[in-house]
């Protein structure tokens, strides 16, 4: 009888980030630097516009919105992105909006929305993209529920945003 031994290598974040960054830098090196920078800037503009919309939609709600910044590593390289946390006045985090990058299949960018209950995905989709099989009304941010039989929800109003926050946090508005 032969005993098989499986050895798992667990990397700390300090070990993982440089390793992942080296892999990603090879992917970036294959692209023109100005194209890479343009894609990053467009992505950051779209993220910031979504955050501006969220602040506008939630201005009458008894919530606290906190800005932050995180580092991401993706096919376009290593760069800083804005983080938006939505909290109750008591400090309970309802949802963290964490951008994950502009390099996404079938989309122009992604943001993870995390609450204590669940994580959902928000994608920037283009109406004119023939590769997507979803009904996309207009260019913009769409919440794609993990149930694939549902079309993505266009995040262009307060109601949809509140539904997303409730979905990840179970907070009732």
Residue pairs with C-beta under 8 A, 6 or more apart in sequence:
11 19
17 73
20 73
21 73
21 78
24 73
24 74
24 75
24 77
24 78
25 77
27 75
28 36
28 75
28 76
28 77
31 76
36 76
36 77
39 76
39 102
39 103
40 76
40 77
40 79
40 102
42 102
42 108
43 76
43 99
43 101
43 102
43 108
43 109
43 124
44 81
44 82
46 108
46 109
46 124
46 141
47 81
47 82
47 99
47 109
47 111
48 82
50 97
50 111
50 122
50 141
50 155
51 67
51 82
51 84
51 97
53 155
53 156
54 65
54 84
54 86
54 97
54 161
55 65
57 157
57 158
57 161
58 65
58 86
58 158
58 161
61 173
62 88
62 89
63 86
63 87
63 88
63 89
63 94
64 86
64 87
64 88
64 89
64 91
65 84
65 85
65 86
65 87
66 84
66 85
66 87
67 82
67 83
67 84
68 82
68 83
68 84
68 85
69 80
69 81
69 82
69 83
70 80
70 81
70 83
70 98
70 99
71 78
71 79
71 80
71 81
72 78
72 79
72 80
72 81
72 99
72 100
72 101
74 100
74 101
74 102
74 103
75 101
75 103
76 101
76 102
76 103
81 99
82 99
83 96
83 97
83 98
83 99
84 96
84 97
85 93
85 95
85 96
85 97
86 93
86 94
86 95
86 96
86 97
86 165
87 93
87 94
88 94
88 171
93 115
93 116
93 169
94 115
94 165
94 168
94 169
94 171
95 113
95 114
95 115
95 164
95 165
95 168
95 169
96 112
96 113
96 114
96 115
97 111
97 112
97 113
97 122
98 111
98 112
98 113
98 114
99 109
99 110
99 111
99 112
100 110
100 111
100 112
101 109
101 110
102 108
102 109
104 110
104 123
106 123
106 125
106 129
106 131
106 132
107 123
107 124
107 125
107 132
108 123
108 124
108 125
108 126
109 123
109 124
110 121
110 122
110 123
110 124
111 121
111 122
111 123
111 141
112 119
112 120
112 121
112 122
113 119
113 120
113 121
113 122
113 143
113 164
113 165
113 168
114 168
115 165
115 167
115 168
115 169
115 170
115 171
116 168
116 169
116 170
117 167
117 168
117 169
117 170
118 167
118 168
119 168
120 143
120 144
120 145
120 146
120 164
120 167
120 168
121 143
121 144
121 146
122 141
122 142
122 143
122 144
122 155
122 164
123 141
123 142
123 144
123 152
124 139
124 140
124 141
124 142
125 132
125 134
125 136
125 139
125 140
125 141
125 142
125 152
126 136
126 139
127 136
127 137
127 138
127 139
128 139
129 136
134 142
134 144
134 151
134 152
135 151
135 152
136 142
136 152
137 154
138 154
138 156
140 154
140 155
140 156
141 154
141 155
142 152
142 153
142 154
142 155
143 152
143 153
143 155
143 160
143 164
144 152
145 152
145 153
145 167
153 160
153 163
153 164
154 160
155 161
155 164
162 173
165 171
165 173
166 172
166 173
